Amino acid sequence: MTESINQQKKHPKGLWVLFGTEMWERFNFYGMRTLLTLFIVNALMISKEDSSIIYGGFLGLCYLTPMLGGFVSDRFLGNRNCILLGGTLMGIGQLLLFTSATVFSGNLELAKTILYVALGVIILGNGFFKPNISSMVGSLYPKSEKNKLDTAFTIFYMGINVGAFLGQLICPILGDVTDTSGIRDVFAFKWGFLAAAIAMLLGTLTFVFLKNKYVVTPDGKPIGGLPSGHSAEDYEEGEAQSTNFSGLSLGLAVAAFIVLGLIFNVVFGQNYIYSIIYASGITLAGLILSDKSLTKIERDRILVIYIVSFFLIFFWAAFEQAGSSLTFIADYQTDRNFFGWNMPPSMVQIFNGVFVVMFAVPFSMLWDKLRAKGKEPVSPAKQALGLLLIALSYFIIAHNVKDLGNSGLLAVHWLVLLYLIQTFAELCLSPIGLSLVGKLAPKRFASLLFGVFFLSSASGYALAGTLGSILPATGEQFKAASDAGIDLKAILDKTVVPTADQIKFLVDNKISNHYPTFAGFTIHNLFEFFMVFVVLCGIASALLFMLVPRLKKMMHGIQ
């Protein structure tokens, strides 16, 4: 343990500057996330199903635009300028959400329009911010210390989750307010969004004032300047210093993007946003591999990034139910009494941030200790373990909702256990994935390949939106229908035909009159809903474990 602590003390001060910058940015993002779907449903009067699609599309695009941000950084602006631009845009986006939450009672349509503009600005800002700050972490270390990146990214990831914890604590306290009778104050959402905007301002100012002093290489050179400022010594021996895409490959990439987008939209029935996300990931992967300057070793290492990124799609699809289906379940079908306190539904997500803060350092010490003994698993094996753990978390919750029926309440401690296991999964997977890209990516592709890595998150979030929309009716909806004299279960089971008045009531209250379906299967209850994630993540984990020996060879000596 003493060795691990000493290793952490040797991390450059620039890591802590990036830690603080990312911490405030994640306060802004995760704090807003706790309130977003509840605001959309309760203030803007949009259905749960549609809000899940909006939520998935928003998150997906947030992790699609890092491709653009990585490209602009690598070619034109550099990491530093992109971080400042991204932080400013995200702060403006949060202020627009504050505006939407202020005007909705007087002009609902205007509030909806401002919401979509706000989400668009946040999406663009996140695209400039996200890949560039992650890319800078790897540049803080000399070539001889690249083995410390797993630990560095775990520490950096703890900064992400300190911010997530603060955002998930403060924004719900300010924005998710109920009176003594349990009625939600829909006018309070704006204060949560304002807190998120202030946090983003703090993060941007942290970077502005400390970047020149601390965010430097071991020999004192500024990190993340304009691309033209790179020197030959910044690259590995024999590594090309610029990309070499032919006009033909660029033209084929554009054509492939259009064709793939149409296939996902027309053949697979995905909406335009989801089709763009999926098509972009495949197209960009092919474009990078078409670069004529790639050596065989570089190509193999890039393929490892792609293969691992594909499996991460299923992790994020399951993990990001936190902001949609799991929040709705916490709101509608959970006894949230937590040691005598009735916790707001938006705050149940906080346990993920709490557990990451508690366990990030122990996990980094674990990797250090295993590395010292020569027993540290390769990164893909850690990520396969993460997928197995998230499948386990949903298997446990599935069996605890199996006998709830339509009116029973899930004890909140089962959601707490779910977030604990998912936190262990996250620590085996997300910071390790960031580290893997930092180790394997050729420098001329560094930010762009971080963009590719985040595209797996984008695809996962898009899939999360699709899966969140198949959440079957929950207890609150059965109760609302029962209070109106409607037997919702009989309607769903098709044992009775609803009258016109009953259909109108269900439509007005955004209650579906049929069971959702996924991949040809009908989802009748919460047990079947959660088992979808058990199957998807379990299969992905098994396949990735099987591929580990081959991936280890393709990494050519990088652990």
C-alpha positions as MATLAB code, in Angstrom:
seq = 'MTESINQQKKHPKGLWVLFGTEMWERFNFYGMRTLLTLFIVNALMISKEDSSIIYGGFLGLCYLTPMLGGFVSDRFLGNRNCILLGGTLMGIGQLLLFTSATVFSGNLELAKTILYVALGVIILGNGFFKPNISSMVGSLYPKSEKNKLDTAFTIFYMGINVGAFLGQLICPILGDVTDTSGIRDVFAFKWGFLAAAIAMLLGTLTFVFLKNKYVVTPDGKPIGGLPSGHSAEDYEEGEAQSTNFSGLSLGLAVAAFIVLGLIFNVVFGQNYIYSIIYASGITLAGLILSDKSLTKIERDRILVIYIVSFFLIFFWAAFEQAGSSLTFIADYQTDRNFFGWNMPPSMVQIFNGVFVVMFAVPFSMLWDKLRAKGKEPVSPAKQALGLLLIALSYFIIAHNVKDLGNSGLLAVHWLVLLYLIQTFAELCLSPIGLSLVGKLAPKRFASLLFGVFFLSSASGYALAGTLGSILPATGEQFKAASDAGIDLKAILDKTVVPTADQIKFLVDNKISNHYPTFAGFTIHNLFEFFMVFVVLCGIASALLFMLVPRLKKMMHGIQ';
ca = [
       0.000    0.000    0.000;
       2.896    2.358    0.822;
       4.298    1.770   -2.669;
       0.938    2.631   -4.260;
       0.632    5.825   -2.239;
       4.159    6.865   -3.201;
       3.377    6.198   -6.852;
       0.322    8.424   -6.648;
       2.390   11.225   -5.047;
       4.666   11.119   -8.071;
       1.858   11.934  -10.468;
       2.400   15.371  -12.084;
       0.513   18.363  -10.686;
      -1.087   18.831  -14.073;
      -3.143   15.687  -13.411;
      -4.796   17.442  -10.473;
      -5.555   20.528  -12.597;
      -7.261   18.318  -15.168;
      -8.901   16.452  -12.264;
     -10.408   19.723  -10.973;
     -11.475   20.940  -14.410;
     -13.194   17.659  -15.182;
     -14.719   17.533  -11.697;
     -16.657   20.773  -12.199;
     -17.625   19.837  -15.744;
     -19.053   16.528  -14.518;
     -20.920   18.357  -11.716;
     -22.531   20.360  -14.494;
     -23.335   17.339  -16.673;
     -24.458   14.785  -14.104;
     -26.321   17.358  -12.028;
     -28.328   18.319  -15.094;
     -28.802   14.631  -15.955;
     -30.531   13.882  -12.634;
     -33.253   16.401  -13.468;
     -33.534   16.219  -17.242;
     -36.072   13.422  -17.800;
     -38.123   14.429  -14.761;
     -38.247   18.004  -16.078;
     -39.236   16.824  -19.563;
     -42.041   14.607  -18.237;
     -43.407   16.726  -15.381;
     -42.912   20.299  -16.626;
     -42.918   19.958  -20.421;
     -45.609   17.204  -20.401;
     -43.761   14.794  -22.705;
     -44.343   11.036  -22.270;
     -41.862    8.732  -20.527;
     -41.273    6.799  -23.747;
     -40.506    9.955  -25.739;
     -38.394   11.390  -22.938;
     -36.266    8.204  -22.939;
     -35.726    8.582  -26.694;
     -34.812   12.276  -26.243;
     -32.503   11.371  -23.368;
     -30.769    8.603  -25.332;
     -30.407   10.801  -28.413;
     -29.010   13.663  -26.331;
     -26.422   11.472  -24.605;
     -25.598    9.716  -27.860;
     -24.912   13.000  -29.644;
     -22.877   14.208  -26.643;
     -20.519   11.329  -27.353;
     -20.741   11.590  -31.137;
     -19.482   15.180  -31.297;
     -16.126   14.287  -29.627;
     -15.273   12.934  -33.078;
     -15.645   16.489  -34.407;
     -13.873   17.961  -31.396;
     -10.995   15.516  -31.761;
     -10.623   16.277  -35.461;
     -10.684   20.059  -34.952;
      -8.175   19.749  -32.122;
      -5.741   17.498  -34.001;
      -5.877   19.626  -37.151;
      -6.545   23.235  -36.112;
      -7.159   24.483  -32.540;
      -5.285   22.150  -30.185;
      -6.507   20.682  -26.899;
      -6.419   23.858  -24.824;
      -8.526   26.029  -27.104;
     -11.070   23.249  -27.606;
     -11.468   22.764  -23.841;
     -12.101   26.491  -23.337;
     -14.580   26.591  -26.241;
     -16.380   23.479  -25.028;
     -16.640   24.661  -21.436;
     -18.072   28.012  -22.511;
     -20.685   26.391  -24.753;
     -21.798   23.965  -22.030;
     -22.236   26.820  -19.565;
     -24.410   28.670  -22.102;
     -26.438   25.496  -22.673;
     -27.172   25.143  -18.960;
     -28.328   28.759  -18.817;
     -30.690   28.002  -21.701;
     -32.094   25.052  -19.708;
     -32.581   27.465  -16.809;
     -34.495   29.715  -19.212;
     -36.655   26.814  -20.454;
     -37.496   25.868  -16.864;
     -38.392   29.517  -16.157;
     -40.776   30.175  -19.066;
     -42.585   26.816  -19.449;
     -45.622   27.778  -17.379;
     -46.360   30.771  -19.606;
     -45.395   29.332  -22.999;
     -44.966   25.566  -23.162;
     -44.030   25.432  -26.852;
     -41.362   28.111  -26.418;
     -39.957   26.182  -23.441;
     -39.739   23.017  -25.558;
     -37.938   24.926  -28.323;
     -35.441   26.386  -25.843;
     -34.928   22.891  -24.398;
     -33.892   21.510  -27.795;
     -31.592   24.498  -28.455;
     -30.045   24.084  -24.989;
     -29.406   20.385  -25.520;
     -27.864   21.149  -28.927;
     -25.457   23.707  -27.430;
     -24.461   21.296  -24.626;
     -23.915   18.527  -27.184;
     -21.570   20.721  -29.225;
     -19.719   21.951  -26.138;
     -19.226   18.450  -24.792;
     -17.810   17.398  -28.164;
     -15.033   19.973  -27.922;
     -14.363   19.374  -24.223;
     -14.521   15.621  -23.723;
     -11.842   14.053  -25.985;
      -9.341   16.834  -25.484;
      -9.099   16.795  -21.705;
      -8.807   12.981  -21.758;
      -6.089   13.179  -24.413;
      -4.069   15.609  -22.281;
      -3.847   13.187  -19.354;
      -1.740   10.771  -21.395;
       0.570   13.581  -22.533;
       1.564   14.447  -18.955;
       3.764   11.342  -18.695;
       7.099   10.569  -20.365;
       7.325    7.466  -22.539;
       9.094    5.600  -19.724;
       6.084    5.999  -17.383;
       3.220    4.977  -19.690;
       2.641    1.977  -17.386;
       1.251    4.433  -14.824;
      -1.634    5.447  -17.078;
      -4.128    2.935  -15.639;
      -3.578    4.474  -12.199;
      -3.556    8.032  -13.599;
      -6.833    7.559  -15.424;
      -8.391    5.943  -12.349;
      -7.427    9.029  -10.309;
      -8.722   11.265  -13.112;
     -11.889    9.189  -13.149;
     -12.305    9.787   -9.434;
     -12.378   13.509  -10.269;
     -15.190   12.792  -12.703;
     -17.154   11.115   -9.963;
     -16.431   13.631   -7.216;
     -18.094   16.082   -9.599;
     -20.867   13.613  -10.364;
     -21.498   13.123   -6.633;
     -21.674   16.864   -5.957;
     -23.945   17.445   -8.953;
     -26.226   14.538   -8.055;
     -26.462   15.867   -4.495;
     -26.878   19.603   -4.987;
     -28.950   19.789   -8.179;
     -31.742   17.491   -6.859;
     -31.801   19.337   -3.511;
     -32.358   22.593   -5.403;
     -34.385   21.315   -8.353;
     -36.362   18.194   -7.335;
     -38.537   19.593   -4.575;
     -41.816   18.166   -3.232;
     -44.227   19.514   -0.633;
     -45.396   17.671    2.482;
     -48.089   15.852    0.491;
     -45.525   14.571   -2.034;
     -46.525   16.907   -4.894;
     -43.520   17.955   -7.009;
     -42.752   21.668   -7.391;
     -42.171   21.845  -11.149;
     -41.009   25.456  -10.830;
     -37.904   24.405   -8.860;
     -36.136   22.613  -11.730;
     -34.586   25.892  -12.889;
     -32.442   26.228   -9.749;
     -30.826   22.855  -10.373;
     -29.966   23.892  -13.933;
     -28.557   27.215  -12.667;
     -26.296   25.359  -10.214;
     -25.023   23.244  -13.117;
     -24.219   26.405  -15.121;
     -22.225   27.885  -12.220;
     -20.249   24.644  -11.850;
     -19.283   24.743  -15.536;
     -18.054   28.318  -15.112;
     -15.874   27.214  -12.172;
     -14.397   24.351  -14.198;
     -13.527   26.599  -17.130;
     -11.899   29.199  -14.859;
      -9.867   26.475  -13.100;
      -8.342   25.521  -16.434;
      -7.820   29.130  -17.583;
      -5.776   30.131  -14.528;
      -3.750   26.953  -13.915;
      -3.082   25.470  -17.346;
       0.105   27.405  -18.167;
       1.789   26.624  -14.842;
       0.959   22.961  -14.376;
      -0.405   21.369  -17.571;
       3.045   20.789  -19.032;
       5.280   17.905  -20.074;
       7.938   16.576  -17.635;
      10.452   18.960  -19.214;
       8.138   21.982  -18.882;
       6.680   22.270  -22.399;
       2.999   23.328  -22.596;
       0.638   20.477  -23.415;
      -2.267   20.840  -25.797;
      -1.151   23.813  -27.864;
      -1.744   24.276  -31.558;
      -0.980   21.142  -33.629;
       1.734   23.034  -35.503;
       3.641   23.254  -32.224;
       4.403   19.506  -32.017;
       8.052   18.561  -32.499;
       9.534   15.307  -33.738;
      10.501   14.238  -30.215;
       6.796   14.144  -29.259;
       6.390   11.022  -31.408;
       7.574    7.437  -31.065;
      10.649    6.452  -33.080;
       9.594    5.747  -36.669;
       6.057    7.061  -36.083;
       4.512    9.218  -38.803;
       3.788   12.790  -37.709;
       0.734   13.469  -39.884;
      -2.228   11.621  -41.304;
      -2.332   10.566  -44.937;
      -5.934   10.157  -46.110;
      -6.344    9.943  -49.864;
      -9.107   11.766  -51.676;
     -10.567    8.392  -52.619;
     -10.709    7.210  -49.012;
     -12.410   10.445  -47.903;
     -14.945   10.134  -50.723;
     -15.644    6.497  -49.861;
     -16.081    7.453  -46.207;
     -18.743   10.022  -47.092;
     -20.539    7.517  -49.333;
     -20.352    4.811  -46.661;
     -21.766    7.198  -44.051;
     -24.776    8.001  -46.248;
     -25.443    4.350  -47.156;
     -25.063    3.108  -43.573;
     -27.275    5.906  -42.244;
     -30.016    4.923  -44.702;
     -29.673    1.245  -43.757;
     -30.038    1.958  -40.038;
     -32.956    4.318  -40.690;
     -34.910    2.391  -43.344;
     -34.014   -1.247  -42.684;
     -33.608   -1.214  -38.896;
     -36.159    1.536  -38.185;
     -33.830    3.776  -36.150;
     -34.601    7.494  -35.942;
     -32.358    9.986  -37.760;
     -30.196   10.820  -34.746;
     -29.546    7.202  -33.829;
     -28.845    6.348  -37.483;
     -26.249    9.140  -37.665;
     -24.567    7.904  -34.473;
     -24.277    4.287  -35.600;
     -23.191    5.194  -39.150;
     -20.568    7.658  -37.874;
     -18.885    5.084  -35.669;
     -18.472    2.540  -38.448;
     -17.430    5.143  -41.032;
     -14.791    6.782  -38.849;
     -13.328    3.410  -37.913;
     -12.921    2.548  -41.585;
     -11.497    5.956  -42.476;
      -8.704    5.803  -39.890;
      -7.702    2.328  -41.032;
      -7.427    3.643  -44.603;
      -4.544    5.953  -43.632;
      -1.564    4.896  -45.730;
       0.983    5.828  -43.070;
      -0.213    3.137  -40.629;
       2.254    0.379  -39.782;
       1.076   -3.169  -39.023;
       1.634   -2.675  -35.292;
      -0.322    0.599  -35.313;
      -3.135   -1.029  -37.269;
      -3.333   -3.946  -34.832;
      -3.421   -1.632  -31.833;
      -6.145    0.507  -33.395;
      -8.179   -2.645  -34.085;
      -7.935   -3.506  -30.373;
      -9.441   -0.090  -29.567;
     -12.264   -0.759  -32.031;
     -13.025   -4.254  -30.757;
     -13.090   -3.186  -27.118;
     -15.168   -0.120  -28.018;
     -17.775   -2.359  -29.671;
     -18.285   -4.360  -26.483;
     -18.510   -1.175  -24.418;
     -21.699   -0.301  -26.311;
     -23.559   -2.929  -24.284;
     -22.079   -1.706  -21.013;
     -23.210    1.878  -21.574;
     -26.638    0.779  -22.805;
     -27.139   -0.900  -19.420;
     -25.305    1.640  -17.260;
     -27.124    4.687  -18.636;
     -30.533    3.427  -17.574;
     -29.701    5.467  -14.455;
     -31.028    8.666  -15.983;
     -34.155    7.211  -17.571;
     -35.770    3.863  -16.663;
     -34.102    3.526  -13.251;
     -35.105    7.089  -12.368;
     -38.703    6.391  -13.407;
     -38.699    3.187  -11.317;
     -37.278    5.136   -8.368;
     -40.057    7.689   -8.857;
     -43.010    5.367   -9.457;
     -42.312    1.966   -7.906;
     -39.721    2.294   -5.136;
     -39.997    2.805   -1.387;
     -37.348    5.535   -1.108;
     -37.282    5.627    2.684;
     -33.572    5.827    3.425;
     -32.968    5.691    7.189;
     -36.142    7.678    7.816;
     -35.645   10.149    4.945;
     -37.790    9.998    1.806;
     -35.102   10.479   -0.811;
     -36.028   12.398   -4.009;
     -36.104    9.985   -6.983;
     -33.547   12.024   -8.912;
     -31.058   11.637   -6.058;
     -30.989    7.837   -6.026;
     -28.377    8.060   -8.798;
     -26.003    9.692   -6.306;
     -24.825    6.343   -4.981;
     -22.826    5.677   -8.133;
     -20.780    8.846   -7.592;
     -20.422    8.107   -3.868;
     -19.128    4.607   -4.505;
     -16.672    5.712   -7.208;
     -15.185    8.278   -4.817;
     -14.932    5.561   -2.137;
     -13.423    2.857   -4.328;
     -11.432    4.588   -7.093;
      -8.221    4.803   -5.052;
      -8.518    1.214   -3.708;
      -8.973    0.014   -7.286;
      -5.901    1.955   -8.462;
      -3.940    0.426   -5.553;
      -5.189   -3.017   -6.560;
      -3.902   -2.553  -10.132;
      -0.571   -1.248   -8.780;
      -0.168   -4.242   -6.454;
      -1.068   -6.765   -9.164;
       1.297   -5.029  -11.588;
       4.148   -5.226   -9.066;
       3.561   -8.975   -8.763;
       3.281   -9.433  -12.528;
      -0.343  -10.580  -12.201;
      -2.213   -7.537  -13.527;
      -4.860   -8.559  -16.126;
      -4.619   -6.938  -19.551;
      -7.097   -4.120  -20.130;
      -9.592   -6.153  -22.240;
      -9.822   -8.756  -19.440;
     -10.643   -6.013  -16.914;
     -13.353   -4.731  -19.234;
     -14.848   -8.197  -19.736;
     -15.052   -8.451  -15.933;
     -16.867   -5.091  -15.879;
     -19.478   -6.398  -18.314;
     -19.961   -9.512  -16.187;
     -20.504   -7.387  -13.067;
     -23.143   -5.181  -14.676;
     -24.977   -8.306  -15.873;
     -24.875   -9.546  -12.260;
     -26.321   -6.258  -10.961;
     -29.344   -6.524  -13.238;
     -29.770  -10.236  -12.468;
     -30.082   -9.385   -8.750;
     -32.532   -6.517   -9.311;
     -34.586   -8.599  -11.766;
     -35.238  -11.269   -9.134;
     -36.169   -8.647   -6.548;
     -38.861   -7.098   -8.756;
     -40.173  -10.471   -9.948;
     -42.952  -10.704   -7.352;
     -43.783   -7.002   -6.929;
     -46.865   -7.153   -9.122;
     -48.411   -3.889  -10.259;
     -48.547   -2.129   -6.904;
     -45.650   -3.461   -4.811;
     -42.715   -1.180   -4.038;
     -39.051   -2.062   -4.448;
     -36.961   -1.322   -1.347;
     -34.452    1.414   -2.150;
     -31.544   -0.629   -0.771;
     -31.794   -2.919   -3.814;
     -31.142    0.072   -6.084;
     -28.239    1.031   -3.799;
     -26.791   -2.488   -4.225;
     -27.278   -2.239   -7.995;
     -25.294    1.023   -8.091;
     -22.549   -0.487   -5.902;
     -22.017   -3.445   -8.258;
     -22.267   -1.189  -11.305;
     -19.608    1.076   -9.770;
     -17.219   -1.878   -9.498;
     -18.053   -2.652  -13.131;
     -17.418    0.943  -14.141;
     -14.024    1.038  -12.419;
     -12.995   -2.126  -14.270;
     -14.070   -0.670  -17.556;
     -14.346    3.062  -18.183;
     -11.062    4.503  -16.797;
      -9.261    1.400  -18.076;
     -10.712    2.061  -21.537;
      -9.488    5.659  -21.464;
      -6.052    4.418  -20.430;
      -6.066    1.812  -23.206;
      -6.661    4.458  -25.863;
      -3.920    6.623  -24.339;
      -1.476    3.721  -24.580;
      -2.394    2.313  -27.983;
      -3.286    5.369  -30.098;
      -0.616    6.805  -32.430;
      -0.056   10.435  -31.438;
      -1.278   11.829  -34.762;
      -4.613   10.106  -34.107;
      -4.764   10.631  -30.323;
      -7.751   12.983  -30.012;
      -9.507   11.409  -32.996;
      -9.221    7.925  -31.477;
     -10.541    9.233  -28.174;
     -13.430   10.465  -30.310;
     -13.832    6.932  -31.689;
     -13.768    5.549  -28.141;
     -16.502    7.979  -27.114;
     -18.471    6.918  -30.184;
     -18.917    3.567  -28.449;
     -20.457    5.527  -25.591;
     -22.630    7.399  -28.104;
     -23.856    4.140  -29.610;
     -24.402    2.718  -26.133;
     -26.433    5.745  -25.096;
     -28.514    5.527  -28.263;
     -29.176    1.865  -27.468;
     -29.903    2.912  -23.867;
     -32.603    5.257  -25.157;
     -34.146    2.478  -27.228;
     -34.047    0.062  -24.291;
     -35.313    2.669  -21.830;
     -38.353    3.239  -24.036;
     -39.409   -0.423  -23.603;
     -39.912    0.037  -19.853;
     -43.344   -1.501  -19.182;
     -46.057    0.269  -17.185;
     -45.027    0.909  -13.572;
     -47.044    1.039  -10.364;
     -47.938    4.721  -10.570;
     -49.538    4.234  -13.973;
     -51.578    1.233  -12.800;
     -52.734    3.310   -9.831;
     -53.710    6.278  -12.021;
     -55.700    3.990  -14.315;
     -57.334    2.231  -11.346;
     -58.360    5.561   -9.801;
     -60.129    6.317  -13.094;
     -61.923    2.950  -13.010;
     -59.752    1.408  -15.731;
     -58.298   -2.111  -15.485;
     -54.978   -1.403  -17.184;
     -53.713   -4.985  -16.846;
     -56.785   -6.329  -18.644;
     -56.208   -3.821  -21.465;
     -52.517   -4.746  -21.738;
     -53.355   -8.459  -21.723;
     -56.002   -7.745  -24.401;
     -58.705   -9.515  -22.398;
     -60.891   -6.406  -22.703;
     -61.276   -3.844  -25.474;
     -60.887   -0.282  -24.154;
     -63.634    2.222  -24.822;
     -62.999    5.491  -26.620;
     -63.134    7.380  -23.303;
     -60.631    4.973  -21.733;
     -58.254    5.331  -24.669;
     -58.509    9.125  -24.381;
     -57.678    8.932  -20.667;
     -54.636    6.748  -21.336;
     -53.413    9.045  -24.124;
     -53.952   12.187  -22.034;
     -52.006   10.646  -19.151;
     -49.307    9.209  -21.449;
     -50.049    5.601  -20.439;
     -49.478    2.965  -23.110;
     -52.303    0.537  -23.918;
     -49.938   -2.225  -25.090;
     -46.829   -4.031  -23.881;
     -43.512   -2.852  -25.370;
     -41.445   -5.163  -27.556;
     -37.725   -5.593  -28.213;
     -36.080   -7.821  -30.843;
     -39.356   -9.658  -31.360;
     -39.925  -10.286  -27.634;
     -42.800   -8.769  -25.668;
     -41.815   -7.187  -22.329;
     -44.642   -7.878  -19.877;
     -43.083   -6.748  -16.594;
     -40.029   -5.315  -14.865;
     -38.446   -8.762  -14.455;
     -38.382   -9.314  -18.214;
     -37.202   -5.724  -18.750;
     -34.148   -6.170  -16.503;
     -33.356   -9.603  -17.937;
     -32.792   -7.941  -21.323;
     -29.687   -6.299  -19.816;
     -28.569   -9.528  -18.142;
     -28.597  -11.338  -21.485;
     -26.971   -8.562  -23.540;
     -24.144   -7.841  -21.090;
     -23.631  -11.489  -20.173;
     -23.126  -12.532  -23.795;
     -20.847   -9.540  -24.450;
     -18.723  -10.429  -21.401;
     -18.332  -14.071  -22.457;
     -17.313  -13.131  -26.016;
     -14.780  -10.534  -24.842;
     -13.193  -13.002  -22.384;
     -12.789  -15.436  -25.293;
     -11.033  -12.759  -27.379;
      -8.578  -11.665  -24.661;
      -5.645  -13.919  -25.738;
      -5.888  -12.702  -29.334;
      -6.222   -9.048  -28.287;
      -3.184   -9.374  -26.023;
      -1.086  -10.407  -29.032;
      -2.456   -7.528  -31.111;
      -1.396   -5.028  -28.423;
       2.268   -5.914  -29.151;
       3.638   -5.714  -25.629;
       1.404   -2.983  -24.200;
      -0.363   -4.136  -21.049;
];
